[in-house]
Amino acid sequence: MNLNFRKEVLPHGISVVIFYLIVLIYFSPMVFDGKIIFQNDILQWEGGAKEILDYRKATGEEALWTNRLFGGMPAYLVSYEIPGDITNFLLKIVSVGLPHPINSLFIGMIGMYMLLLAFKVRSEIAAVGAIAFAFNTFHLISLDAGHNAKIWAICLIPLIFTGIHLAFERKKLLGMAVFAFAMMLQLKFNHLQITYYTMLMVLIYGVARIYETIQSKNYGEFAKSIGILVLGLGLAIGSNASRFAAVLEYSPYSTRGKSNLSTNAGTDSGLDKEYAFAWSQGKFETLTFLIPFIQGGGSQEALPKNSETERVLRSNGIDNAQINGFILGAPTYWGDQPGTGGPIYGGIIMVFLFVIGLLYADKKWVWVFTSITVLSILLAWGKNLEWFNYSVFDFLPGYNKFRAVSMGLCMALFAIPILGSLGLQSLFQKEVGPTFKKLFIAFGIVGGLAFFFAIFAGMFSFRGNVDGNLPDWLVDAIRSDRKSMMQVSAFKGLAFVSLSFALIMASLKNKLNISYAVVGIGLLLVIDLWSINRRYLGEEAMRDSPAAQFFAQSAADTKILEDKDYYRVFNIENPFNEARTSFYHNSVGGYHGAKMKRIQELIERAIQPEIANFIGKAQEGDFAWSELPVLNMLNTRYLMAGKSADAVFRNPLANGPAWFPEEVIAVNSNDEEIQRIQQIDTRLAATVNTQEFGTIPAGAGTVKLTKQSPGKLSYSVEVSREGLLVLSEVYYPKGWKATINGVATELIRTNYLLRGIVVPIGTSNIELSFEPDSFYQTKGLTIAMQYLTTLLLIGAVGFVFLQKQPKV
C-alpha cells in the first residue's frame, strides 16, 4: 500500500474512536445496561404501531392498514418494512453496533468529519467541527422527545454534502456513490421536512458552483457533475420507491392535502398558517446560539438549590412536597413559543469560530454558509417575521406542508460548524502579523456580547407567557432566577471564548503546537456542550423499560378487553394527542402528524362538539347516547374517562361493524354532508354525495362480520332489498378492493367518512382487502436499487483504494 499510516490513517482512526467514545460514554446506561430513553413520541408511536408489529411478528407479512388509529388509516405511515429491505442492516454496519437511536449521532460526526476533510480541513479541526455538529442541544433534546427520524435525517446531511462536494471536486464516481448512499438513507427515514431543508441548502451551494462555473467558463465539468449527481439522486429515490409512492399517493387525502370543505377559506392545500407557525422562534431567542439560557431553559426545568424561587416558596409557608415538585419543573422559559424542551445551543466556541470564518475563510464558502445560516434563522422566526415567512409559506412549492418552523435552525447548526472549521483552518494558514487584528475583532464581537448580557441582564423583563397563571410574589422570584440563569451562562460563555482565544493566540505566537491548541479547543467544546446537554438528556432519562410502565394494562383496559367483539374506544382524556389507547384497542383518536383530512374535519366539526355536549350532560346524570351520531356510526362502544374500571362507560347505541340504513339521504356537497350526519340517527339513515356516486337506494337485510384483520374484512349478508350497506370503516379510495361472491364491486363513500357498498338481494359473502398498487408495484424496484446503490459505494471506495496501490 502506498499509504503513510501515521499521516493518512492514524489521525482518522483516532477521530473515529473519539466520536465512538463520546457516544459510548454519554449514553453508557443504554450501551452497557440496556436502558432506553424515555421518549414520549416513541412511546406514542409504539402504541399506534402495536397492531402492525404484532401482525408482522405473527404472520411474517406486512400490515398495510391499521384499525388502531383514528378509526383506521394506512399502516405504512406508522410502521413500514419492505420485504428484502437492506437499509436497516446497512445502518447497523456503519454505526458499529451502537444502539438506535444514538447511533445517529455517531454517523453525524463521521459524516461531518468526512465533509470537512473534503474541504481540506486538517483532521483535528475537522474532528472539533464534527463534534459540534452532532452534539448540540437541538439533537439531544429531540432524541429525548423521541424525534428519532428527524435526527437521523439531519445527521445524514453532512454525508449528502460530502458526496455533492466530491462530485464537484473531480471525484465524480466516489461523489455520486456517497451522495446516493446517504440520500437513500435519509429518504428511508421519511422526514420530508428535513429533506426539504437539505434541498434548500443544496440549492444555495449550487448557486455558488454556478457562479464559479460562469467565472471559469468550465461548463462541461459542471454539466458532468450535475449529471452524475442526478443519477445518484435517481438511485436514492429508486431505493425508496415504495415509500415515496405510498406517501405521494396518500398526501392529497391527509391533513396536508386540500380541504374537502368550501367553508375552510384559505386552506385549499397544505396546513393552516396558525397551526404551521405555532412553534416560531422569537428573534431574541436566536441568541441561544451564543448564550444557552438567555431566555431561560425549558418550559419545565429544575432550578438549582437555594434558588430565589425556593426561598420565596418557603417564606410563604408552602409545604416541602409542593416546593420540590415546583422546583423540579419550574417555568424557566420566557420566550415566544408555546413551549420548549430547552434552548437550541451548539456552543459559544463554535459561534466564535464561525465569526472567525466570516473574517478569514474563502469568500465563496463564507457566502454559502452565511446564506444558509441567515435563511435558517429567518425561516425559524416564522410568524415573528410575517412579511417574509407568510410569503414563503404561500409561494415556495411544498413548504406549506410543514409545521414547527423552528426546526429550520437545523440548517444553521449544520452551516456554523463548517464555516467555523474553515475559518480556523484559514487562520492557521495566514501569516502571523496581519491575522491579529481580525482575530481580536472576532473575540471582541463574541466575547463582548457575552460580557454585555452578563453585566446588563437587568435591562430585560424576564416575563413569560405562563406568568399570568402565578401570583405576583412567585413571578418576581422566577424572574430573578431567570436573570441568574442568563448571567451565569453568559459568564461561562465568556470564559470558554476567552480560553479558546488564548489557545489560538498561543499557537499563532508559536507558544503552542497547532494540534494541541485545536485539541484544547475541542475539549472546551465538549465540556461546554456536555454540561448543557446533561440538563435535558441525563442518565435519569434512560430507564430500564419505559414501555412496560407506560403501557401497563389498567383496570379500564382489562374491563374493555373482556369484550371480544369488533368495536372502537374513545378516550375522553386528550383523545387526539395520545396513542396509549391504541396499544390495546381500536381507537377513534390517536397520535399522528398526518391523519386523514376527512377525520380531522370530522373531529373539528362534529366529534369535539358532540363529545363536549355529551360530557356536559353526563356530569348532570344524563347520558345522552343518542346525541352521539358520529361516534355511534364509528362503532364507538366504549368511552374511557380514566384508568379505573368505573371510568369505562359502555355505549348501548353504537351502530356496530355494519348495518343497512332505512333511508339514504342525497347530498350535493361535502359541506352539506358533514352537517347532515350530525342531525340524523346514523343507524337509521345515511348520506351519499350524489355528485360523486350517483343515486344509491336504501337496502334491507342482516349482516355479520365474520373475519377481521389489518387490511382484511369479511361479511356474511342476507339481503331482502338491494341497496346500501354501511360499513363502519374509514373510506380511502387508494387500495381498498371489494368483492361480492368473488365478483369485484365498487366501494362508495357514505356519511362523509365511511365505506359503503351496494349489495344485491340474496345471500352474499363480502370480502374487503387493502392492496395498494403503490406498494405492490414498487417493491422489486426498491430492493434492486438498494443493492445497486450499495454495490456502487463499495465499488467506488474500492476504486479509490486501488488508486493508492503503487504502480508496478
C-alpha positions in Angstrom: 0.0 0.0 0.0 1.2 3.5 -0.9 -0.1 4.9 2.4 1.6 6.9 5.1 0.0 5.2 8.2 0.9 8.0 10.6 -0.4 10.8 8.4 -3.1 9.2 6.3 -4.6 6.6 8.6 -3.9 7.2 12.3 -5.4 10.7 12.6 -8.7 9.5 11.1 -8.7 6.3 13.2 -8.2 8.4 16.4 -11.0 10.8 15.4 -13.4 7.9 14.8 -12.5 6.3 18.1 -13.1 9.7 19.8 -16.6 10.0 18.2 -17.4 6.5 19.2 -16.3 7.0 22.8 -18.3 10.3 23.2 -21.5 8.5 22.3 -20.5 5.4 24.3 -19.7 7.3 27.5 -22.6 9.8 27.3 -25.1 7.0 26.7 -23.4 4.3 28.7 -26.6 3.2 30.5 -28.1 2.4 27.1 -25.0 0.7 25.7 -23.9 -1.3 28.8 -27.1 -1.7 30.9 -29.7 -2.0 28.1 -31.6 1.0 29.3 -33.8 3.1 27.0 -34.5 6.8 26.7 -38.0 7.7 27.9 -39.2 9.2 24.6 -42.8 10.3 24.7 -43.1 10.4 20.9 -41.7 6.9 20.5 -43.9 5.5 23.2 -46.9 7.1 21.4 -45.6 5.6 18.1 -45.3 2.2 19.8 -48.9 2.4 20.9 -50.1 3.3 17.4 -47.9 0.6 15.8 -48.8 -2.3 18.2 -51.3 -3.9 15.9 -48.9 -3.6 12.9 -45.9 -5.0 14.9 -48.0 -7.9 16.3 -49.3 -8.8 12.8 -45.8 -8.7 11.4 -44.4 -10.9 14.1 -47.3 -13.4 13.9 -47.6 -13.8 10.1 -44.3 -12.5 8.7 -46.4 -10.3 6.4 -46.7 -6.5 6.3 -50.0 -5.0 7.6 -50.7 -2.1 5.2 -53.8 -0.9 7.1 -54.2 -0.4 10.8 -57.5 -0.1 12.7 -56.0 1.3 15.8 -55.6 5.0 14.9 -58.3 7.5 14.0 -60.8 4.7 13.1 -58.3 3.4 10.5 -55.5 4.6 8.3 -52.7 3.3 6.1 -50.3 1.4 8.2 -47.3 2.3 6.1 -47.5 5.8 7.6 -46.9 4.3 11.0 -44.5 1.4 10.6 -43.3 0.2 7.2 -40.9 -2.6 6.3 -40.4 -3.6 2.8 -39.6 -7.3 2.4 -35.9 -7.6 1.4 -35.1 -4.0 2.6 -31.3 -3.9 3.4 -31.1 -0.4 4.8 -31.5 -1.4 8.5 -28.7 -3.9 8.0 -26.5 -1.2 6.4 -27.2 1.2 9.3 -26.1 -1.5 11.8 -22.8 -1.9 10.0 -21.9 1.7 9.6 -22.8 2.6 13.2 -20.6 -0.2 14.5 -23.1 -1.8 16.9 -24.3 1.3 18.7 -27.9 1.1 19.6 -30.7 3.0 17.9 -31.3 6.0 18.0 -28.0 7.2 19.5 -26.1 5.7 16.6 -27.4 8.6 14.5 -25.1 11.0 16.4 -22.1 8.8 15.6 -23.0 8.8 11.9 -23.5 12.6 12.1 -20.0 13.0 13.4 -18.5 10.7 10.8 -20.4 12.5 8.0 -19.3 16.0 9.1 -15.7 14.8 9.6 -15.7 13.4 6.0 -17.2 16.6 4.7 -14.6 18.8 6.4 -11.8 16.6 5.1 -13.3 17.0 1.6 -13.0 20.8 2.2 -9.3 20.1 3.0 -9.6 20.9 6.7 -6.9 19.3 8.9 -8.1 16.3 10.8 -8.0 17.9 14.3 -10.2 20.8 13.3 -12.5 18.5 11.3 -13.0 16.4 14.5 -13.9 19.5 16.5 -16.4 20.6 13.8 -17.9 17.1 13.7 -18.5 17.0 17.5 -20.0 20.5 17.5 -22.4 19.5 14.7 -23.7 16.2 16.2 -23.6 17.1 19.9 -25.7 20.2 20.0 -28.7 20.5 22.4 -31.2 20.5 19.5 -30.2 16.9 18.7 -30.2 15.7 22.3 -33.5 17.4 23.2 -35.0 16.0 20.1 -33.8 12.5 21.0 -35.3 12.9 24.5 -38.6 13.8 22.9 -38.5 10.8 20.5 -37.9 12.6 17.2 -35.6 9.8 16.1 -36.4 10.0 12.3 -35.7 13.8 12.4 -32.3 13.4 14.0 -31.3 10.6 11.6 -32.3 12.7 8.7 -30.3 15.7 10.0 -27.3 13.6 10.8 -27.1 12.3 7.3 -27.0 15.9 5.8 -23.2 16.1 6.1 -22.7 12.8 4.2 -25.0 14.0 1.5 -23.0 17.2 1.1 -19.8 15.2 1.1 -20.9 13.3 -2.0 -22.0 16.6 -3.7 -18.7 18.3 -2.8 -16.6 15.4 -4.0 -18.5 15.3 -7.3 -17.6 19.0 -7.9 -14.0 18.4 -6.8 -13.3 16.0 -9.7 -14.0 12.8 -7.7 -17.2 12.1 -9.5 -17.6 8.3 -9.1 -17.0 8.5 -5.3 -19.1 11.6 -5.0 -22.0 10.0 -6.8 -21.8 6.8 -4.7 -21.5 8.7 -1.3 -24.4 11.0 -2.3 -26.7 8.2 -3.5 -26.0 6.1 -0.4 -26.5 9.0 2.1 -29.6 10.2 0.2 -31.0 6.7 0.2 -30.7 6.5 4.0 -32.1 10.0 4.6 -35.2 9.3 2.4 -35.6 6.0 4.3 -36.4 7.9 7.4 -39.2 9.7 5.6 -38.7 13.0 7.3 -39.6 15.2 4.3 -39.3 18.5 6.2 -35.6 17.8 6.8 -35.1 16.6 3.3 -36.7 19.9 2.2 -34.2 21.9 4.2 -31.5 19.8 2.8 -32.7 20.7 -0.7 -32.6 24.4 0.2 -29.1 24.2 1.4 -28.0 22.3 -1.8 -29.6 25.0 -3.9 -27.5 27.7 -2.1 -24.4 25.6 -2.6 -25.4 25.1 -6.2 -25.7 28.8 -6.8 -22.0 29.2 -5.7 -21.0 26.5 -8.1 -22.9 28.1 -10.9 -21.2 31.4 -10.3 -17.8 29.7 -10.1 -18.6 27.9 -13.5 -19.5 31.2 -15.1 -16.3 32.8 -13.9 -14.2 29.8 -15.2 -16.4 29.0 -18.2 -15.8 25.3 -17.5 -19.4 24.4 -18.4 -18.6 20.8 -19.4 -17.2 19.9 -16.0 -20.2 21.5 -14.3 -22.6 19.5 -16.5 -20.8 16.3 -15.7 -21.0 16.9 -12.0 -24.7 17.8 -12.2 -25.4 14.8 -14.4 -23.7 12.3 -12.2 -25.5 13.7 -9.1 -28.8 13.4 -10.8 -28.0 9.8 -11.5 -27.2 9.4 -7.8 -30.5 11.1 -6.8 -32.3 8.7 -9.1 -30.7 5.7 -7.3 -31.7 7.2 -3.9 -35.3 7.8 -4.9 -35.5 4.4 -6.6 -34.2 2.8 -3.4 -37.2 4.3 -1.6 -39.7 3.9 -4.4 -42.3 2.1 -2.2 -42.1 4.7 0.5 -42.3 7.6 -1.9 -45.2 6.1 -3.9 -47.2 5.4 -0.8 -46.7 8.9 0.7 -47.3 10.7 -2.5 -50.5 8.7 -3.1 -51.7 9.4 0.5 -50.7 13.1 0.7 -53.8 14.6 -1.0 -56.0 12.8 1.5 -54.0 13.8 4.6 -54.2 16.8 6.8 -51.7 18.4 4.4 -53.9 18.0 1.4 -56.7 20.1 0.0 -59.7 20.8 2.2 -62.9 19.0 1.4 -65.0 21.9 2.8 -65.6 25.1 1.0 -66.0 26.9 4.3 -62.4 26.3 5.1 -61.3 29.5 3.5 -57.6 29.8 2.7 -56.9 26.1 3.2 -57.1 24.8 -0.3 -53.8 22.9 0.2 -51.3 22.5 3.0 -51.5 23.3 6.6 -53.3 26.2 8.3 -50.9 29.1 9.0 -51.7 29.3 12.6 -51.0 25.6 13.1 -47.9 25.7 10.9 -46.3 28.7 12.7 -47.3 27.8 16.2 -43.7 27.0 17.1 -42.0 30.1 15.8 -38.8 31.1 17.5 -38.6 34.6 18.8 -35.9 36.9 17.3 -34.2 37.5 20.7 -34.3 33.7 21.4 -31.9 33.1 18.4 -29.2 34.3 20.8 -29.4 30.9 22.5 -26.8 30.0 19.8 -24.5 32.2 21.9 -25.8 32.0 25.4 -28.0 29.0 26.1 -30.1 30.4 28.9 -30.6 33.8 27.5 -34.4 33.2 27.6 -34.4 30.6 30.4 -34.2 26.9 29.8 -37.1 24.5 29.1 -40.7 25.1 29.8 -40.3 22.9 32.8 -36.8 22.8 34.2 -35.2 22.1 37.6 -33.8 25.1 39.4 -30.6 24.9 41.4 -30.7 24.5 45.2 -31.2 27.7 47.2 -32.8 29.4 44.2 -34.8 32.6 44.8 -38.0 30.7 43.9 -37.3 28.1 46.5 -36.6 30.7 49.1 -39.8 32.6 48.4 -41.9 29.4 48.4 -40.6 28.5 51.8 -41.2 32.0 53.2 -44.8 31.8 52.1 -45.4 28.5 54.0 -45.7 26.2 51.1 -45.1 22.5 52.2 -41.9 20.7 51.1 -43.6 18.3 48.7 -45.2 21.2 46.7 -41.9 23.1 46.8 -39.9 20.2 45.5 -42.4 19.5 42.8 -42.4 23.1 41.6 -38.6 23.5 41.7 -38.1 20.3 39.7 -40.4 21.6 36.9 -40.2 25.4 37.2 -41.3 27.6 34.2 -37.9 28.9 33.4 -38.6 29.6 29.7 -39.8 33.1 28.9 -39.7 33.1 25.1 -42.3 33.4 22.3 -43.0 29.7 21.7 -45.9 27.8 23.3 -43.3 25.7 25.0 -39.8 24.2 24.5 -37.8 21.3 25.8 -34.7 23.5 26.1 -32.6 26.0 24.2 -31.0 25.4 20.8 -27.3 25.7 21.6 -24.3 24.5 19.5 -21.6 26.0 21.6 -20.4 29.6 22.0 -16.9 28.4 21.0 -18.3 27.3 17.6 -20.0 30.7 17.2 -16.6 32.3 17.9 -15.1 30.1 15.2 -18.0 31.0 12.9 -17.2 34.7 13.2 -13.5 33.8 12.6 -14.8 32.1 9.4 -16.6 35.2 8.3 -13.3 37.1 8.5 -10.8 34.5 7.3 -12.4 31.8 5.2 -12.6 31.6 1.4 -15.3 34.2 0.4 -17.1 31.7 -1.7 -17.8 29.5 1.3 -18.4 32.5 3.5 -21.2 33.4 1.1 -22.6 29.9 1.0 -22.7 29.0 4.7 -23.6 32.5 5.9 -26.6 32.5 3.5 -27.6 29.1 4.8 -27.4 30.4 8.4 -29.3 33.6 7.7 -32.0 31.7 5.8 -32.3 29.2 8.6 -32.8 31.9 11.2 -35.3 33.8 9.1 -37.4 30.7 8.5 -37.3 29.7 12.2 -38.7 33.1 13.2 -41.9 32.1 11.5 -44.9 34.4 12.5 -42.4 36.7 14.1 -41.3 37.7 10.6 -44.7 37.6 8.8 -43.8 39.6 5.7 -41.1 37.0 4.8 -42.4 33.7 6.1 -46.0 34.1 5.1 -44.8 34.8 1.6 -42.5 31.8 1.7 -45.4 29.7 3.0 -47.7 30.8 0.2 -45.3 30.7 -2.7 -42.5 28.2 -2.1 -43.7 24.9 -3.6 -44.4 22.3 -0.9 -43.3 24.4 2.1 -46.9 24.7 3.3 -46.9 21.0 4.1 -44.6 21.5 7.1 -45.0 22.8 10.7 -42.8 23.6 13.7 -40.7 26.1 11.6 -38.2 26.5 14.4 -36.9 23.1 13.1 -35.3 25.2 10.3 -32.5 26.0 12.7 -31.0 22.6 11.8 -29.6 24.4 8.8 -27.7 26.9 10.9 -26.5 24.1 13.2 -25.1 22.4 10.1 -23.5 25.6 8.5 -21.9 27.1 11.6 -19.5 24.3 12.3 -18.5 24.1 8.7 -17.7 27.8 8.3 -16.1 27.8 11.8 -13.8 24.9 10.9 -12.9 26.6 7.5 -12.2 29.8 9.4 -9.9 28.2 11.9 -8.1 26.3 9.1 -7.6 29.5 7.1 -6.5 31.4 10.2 -3.7 28.9 10.9 -2.6 29.2 7.3 -2.3 33.0 7.3 0.9 35.0 8.1 1.0 35.7 11.8 1.3 39.5 11.6 -1.9 40.5 9.7 -4.1 37.9 11.5 -4.2 39.5 14.9 -6.5 42.5 14.1 -9.3 40.4 12.7 -8.9 37.8 15.4 -9.3 40.5 18.1 -12.4 41.7 16.2 -13.9 38.2 16.3 -13.1 37.9 20.0 -14.5 41.3 20.7 -17.8 40.6 19.0 -18.5 37.2 20.6 -16.8 37.9 24.0 -18.2 41.4 24.1 -21.8 40.1 23.6 -21.3 37.5 26.3 -19.9 40.2 28.6 -22.8 42.6 27.8 -25.5 40.1 28.7 -23.7 39.1 31.9 -23.4 42.7 33.1 -26.6 44.2 31.8 -29.0 41.4 32.3 -31.2 43.6 34.5 -32.4 45.5 31.5 -34.7 42.7 30.4 -38.2 41.9 31.7 -37.8 38.1 32.1 -41.6 37.8 31.8 -43.1 34.6 30.3 -46.4 33.7 28.8 -47.2 31.4 31.7 -46.6 34.0 34.4 -50.2 35.2 34.3 -51.2 32.0 36.0 -49.0 32.6 39.0 -49.1 35.0 41.9 -47.0 38.2 41.6 -44.7 37.3 44.5 -43.8 34.0 42.9 -43.4 35.6 39.4 -40.9 38.1 40.9 -38.8 35.2 42.3 -38.9 33.2 39.0 -37.9 36.4 37.1 -34.9 36.7 39.4 -33.9 33.1 38.7 -34.3 33.6 35.0 -32.0 36.6 35.3 -29.5 34.5 37.2 -29.6 31.8 34.5 -28.8 34.4 31.8 -25.9 35.9 33.8 -24.3 32.6 34.8 -24.5 31.2 31.3 -23.1 34.4 29.8 -20.1 34.4 32.2 -19.5 30.8 31.4 -19.6 31.5 27.7 -17.2 34.4 28.1 -14.8 32.1 29.9 -15.0 29.4 27.2 -14.4 32.0 24.4 -11.5 33.6 26.3 -9.8 30.3 26.8 -10.3 29.4 23.2 -8.9 32.8 22.1 -5.9 32.3 24.4 -5.2 28.8 22.8 -5.4 30.3 19.3 -3.1 33.2 20.2 -0.6 30.9 21.9 -0.5 28.8 18.7 -0.1 31.8 16.4 2.7 33.1 18.5 4.4 29.7 18.3 4.0 29.1 22.1 1.8 26.1 21.5 1.6 23.5 18.7 -1.4 23.9 16.5 -2.6 20.4 17.1 -2.5 20.9 20.9 -4.4 24.2 20.6 -7.1 22.6 18.5 -7.4 19.6 20.9 -7.7 22.1 23.7 -10.5 23.9 21.9 -12.2 20.6 21.3 -12.0 19.7 25.0 -13.5 23.0 26.0 -16.3 22.5 23.4 -17.1 19.0 24.7 -17.1 20.2 28.3 -19.5 23.1 27.4 -21.9 21.0 25.4 -21.8 18.0 27.7 -22.7 20.1 30.8 -25.7 21.8 28.9 -26.9 18.5 27.3 -26.9 16.7 30.6 -29.7 19.0 31.9 -32.0 17.8 29.1 -30.9 14.2 28.5 -29.1 12.9 31.5 -28.9 9.4 33.0 -32.3 9.8 34.7 -33.9 9.9 31.2 -32.5 6.4 30.4 -34.7 3.8 32.1 -35.0 0.0 32.3 -38.3 -0.4 30.4 -40.3 2.8 29.8 -42.8 0.9 27.7 -43.6 -1.6 30.4 -44.6 1.2 32.7 -46.3 3.4 30.1 -48.4 0.5 28.7 -49.1 -1.3 31.9 -52.6 -2.7 31.5 -55.1 -0.6 33.6 -58.3 -1.8 35.2 -60.1 0.1 32.4 -58.2 -1.7 29.7 -58.9 -5.1 31.3 -62.6 -4.4 31.6 -62.9 -3.4 27.9 -60.8 -6.3 26.7 -63.3 -8.7 28.2 -65.4 -7.8 25.2 -64.1 -9.9 22.3 -66.2 -8.2 19.6 -65.1 -5.7 17.0 -65.6 -2.1 18.2 -63.9 1.2 18.9 -62.9 3.0 22.1 -62.9 6.8 22.6 -60.6 8.0 25.4 -62.1 11.3 26.7 -58.7 12.3 28.2 -56.8 14.0 25.4 -58.2 11.7 22.7 -56.5 13.2 19.6 -53.0 13.6 21.0 -52.3 10.2 22.6 -51.9 6.6 21.3 -51.7 4.7 24.5 -55.3 3.7 24.0 -54.3 2.3 20.6 -51.9 -0.2 22.2 -54.9 -2.3 23.4 -57.9 -1.0 21.5 -59.2 0.2 18.1 -59.2 3.9 18.9 -61.3 6.8 17.5 -58.4 9.0 18.4 -54.7 8.6 18.2 -51.3 10.3 17.8 -50.0 11.0 14.3 -48.9 14.1 12.4 -50.6 13.1 9.1 -54.0 11.8 9.9 -56.6 11.8 7.1 -58.1 15.1 6.2 -61.7 13.9 6.5 -61.2 12.5 10.0 -59.6 15.8 11.1 -62.5 17.8 9.6 -65.0 15.5 11.3 -63.1 15.9 14.6 -63.3 19.6 14.4 -66.8 20.0 13.1 -68.6 17.1 14.7 -66.8 14.9 17.2 -65.5 17.6 19.5 -68.8 19.5 19.7 -70.9 16.3 20.3 -68.5 14.9 23.0 -68.4 18.3 24.8 -72.2 18.3 24.8 -72.3 14.7 26.0 -69.8 15.3 28.8 -71.8 18.4 30.0 -75.0 16.4 30.2 -73.3 13.3 31.7 -72.0 15.4 34.6 -75.6 16.2 35.3 -76.5 12.5 35.2 -77.9 12.4 31.6 -76.0 10.0 29.4 -77.4 11.2 26.0 -76.0 8.4 23.8 -78.5 9.3 21.1 -76.8 12.6 20.7 -73.5 11.0 19.6 -74.5 10.3 15.9 -70.9 10.5 14.6 -69.3 8.4 17.4 -72.1 5.9 17.1 -71.5 5.5 13.3 -67.8 4.9 14.2 -69.0 1.9 16.3 -67.7 3.6 19.5 -68.9 1.1 22.0 -66.8 2.3 25.0 -65.9 5.7 26.4 -62.9 5.8 28.7 -62.5 8.6 31.2 -59.6 7.2 33.2 -57.7 4.1 34.1 -60.0 2.6 36.8 -62.7 0.1 35.9 -65.5 2.5 36.9 -64.1 5.0 34.4 -65.4 2.8 31.5 -68.8 3.6 30.0 -70.5 1.3 27.5 -72.4 2.9 24.7 -75.6 1.0 24.1 -76.3 2.8 20.8 -73.0 2.1 18.9 -74.0 1.2 15.4 -71.9 -2.0 15.1 -69.4 -3.0 12.4 -72.0 -2.8 9.5 -75.7 -2.1 9.0 -78.5 -1.4 6.5 -79.9 2.1 7.0 -83.6 2.5 6.3 -83.1 5.8 4.4 -80.4 7.2 2.1 -80.2 10.9 2.1 -78.9 12.5 -1.1 -76.5 15.4 -0.6 -74.8 17.6 -3.1 -71.6 18.7 -1.3 -69.2 17.8 1.5 -70.4 20.9 3.4 -74.0 19.7 3.3 -73.0 16.1 4.2 -70.9 17.0 7.3 -73.9 19.0 8.6 -76.5 16.3 7.9 -74.7 13.5 9.7 -74.8 15.5 12.9 -78.6 15.8 12.6 -79.6 12.2 11.8 -79.7 8.9 13.6 -76.9 7.3 11.7 -78.2 3.9 12.4 -81.5 4.6 10.6 -80.2 7.0 7.8 -77.1 7.5 5.8 -75.9 10.2 3.4 -74.4 9.8 0.0 -73.0 12.6 -2.2 -74.8 12.1 -5.4 -72.4 14.4 -7.3 -69.7 11.8 -6.8 -71.6 8.5 -6.5 -75.0 9.0 -8.1 -78.3 7.9 -6.6 -78.0 5.0 -4.2 -81.0 3.1 -2.9 -81.6 2.0 0.7 -81.3 -1.7 1.3 -82.6 -4.1 3.8 -81.3 -7.2 5.4 -78.9 -8.6 8.0 -75.2 -8.5 8.2 -72.5 -10.2 10.3 -68.8 -9.5 10.4 -67.2 -13.0 10.1 -63.5 -12.2 9.8 -61.3 -9.1 10.6 -57.6 -8.4 10.5 -55.4 -5.4 9.4 -56.3 -4.8 5.8 -58.9 -7.6 5.5 -62.6 -7.8 6.3 -65.2 -10.5 5.6 -69.0 -10.1 6.0 -71.9 -12.5 5.6 -75.2 -10.8 4.5 -78.8 -11.8 3.9 -80.4 -9.1 1.7 -84.2 -8.7 1.2 -83.9 -5.4 -0.7 -81.0 -4.4 -2.8 -79.3 -1.3 -1.6 -76.7 0.4 0.6 -74.8 -1.4 3.3 -72.8 0.9 5.5 -69.5 -0.3 6.9 -68.1 1.3 10.0 -64.7 1.7 8.3 -62.8 4.7 7.1 -63.2 5.3 3.3 -59.8 5.6 1.5 -60.0 5.4 -2.3 -56.5 4.2 -3.0 -56.1 0.5 -2.5 -59.3 -0.9 -0.9 -60.9 -3.6 -3.1 -64.2 -5.3 -2.5 -65.8 -8.4 -3.9 -69.3 -9.8 -3.6 -69.3 -13.6 -4.0 -65.9 -13.2 -5.7 -67.1 -10.5 -8.2 -65.3 -7.1 -7.9 -67.6 -4.3 -6.9 -67.3 -0.6 -6.2 -66.9 0.9 -2.8 -68.6 4.3 -2.2 -68.2 6.9 0.5 -71.1 7.4 2.8 -71.7 9.5 5.9 -68.7 11.8 4.9 -66.1 9.3 6.1 -67.3 5.7 5.9 -67.3 3.0 3.3 -70.5 1.8 1.7 -71.3 -0.9 -0.8 -74.5 -1.7 -2.7 -75.4 -5.4 -2.1 -77.8 -7.4 -4.3 -80.8 -9.5 -3.0 -79.9 -12.9 -1.5 -77.1 -14.4 0.5 -73.7 -13.0 -0.2 -70.2 -13.1 1.1 -68.4 -9.7 1.0 -64.6 -9.6 1.1 -62.6 -6.4 1.5 -58.8 -6.2 1.2 -56.3 -3.4 1.2 -53.9 -3.9 -1.8 -52.5 -0.5 -2.8 -50.7 -0.5 -6.1 -48.2 1.9 -4.7 -46.8 -0.9 -2.5 -47.1 -3.9 -4.7 -45.8 -2.4 -8.0 -42.7 -0.8 -6.4 -41.3 -3.5 -4.1 -39.0 -5.0 -6.7 -37.6 -1.7 -7.9 -36.9 -0.6 -4.3 -34.8 -3.6 -3.4 -33.0 -3.7 -6.7 -32.0 0.0 -6.4 -30.8 -0.5 -2.8 -28.5 -3.3 -3.8 -27.2 -1.3 -6.8 -26.5 1.8 -4.6 -24.7 -0.3 -2.1 -22.6 -2.1 -4.7 -21.8 1.3 -6.3 -20.5 2.6 -3.0 -18.3 -0.5 -2.4 -17.0 -0.3 -6.0 -16.2 3.4 -5.7 -14.4 3.0 -2.4 -12.5 0.0 -3.9 -11.5 2.1 -6.9 -10.1 4.8 -4.7 -8.3 2.1 -2.7 -6.7 0.6 -5.8 -5.6 4.1 -6.9 -3.5 4.2 -3.8 -1.6 1.0 -4.8 1.9 1.6 -6.0 2.4 1.2 -9.8 4.4 -1.8 -10.9 
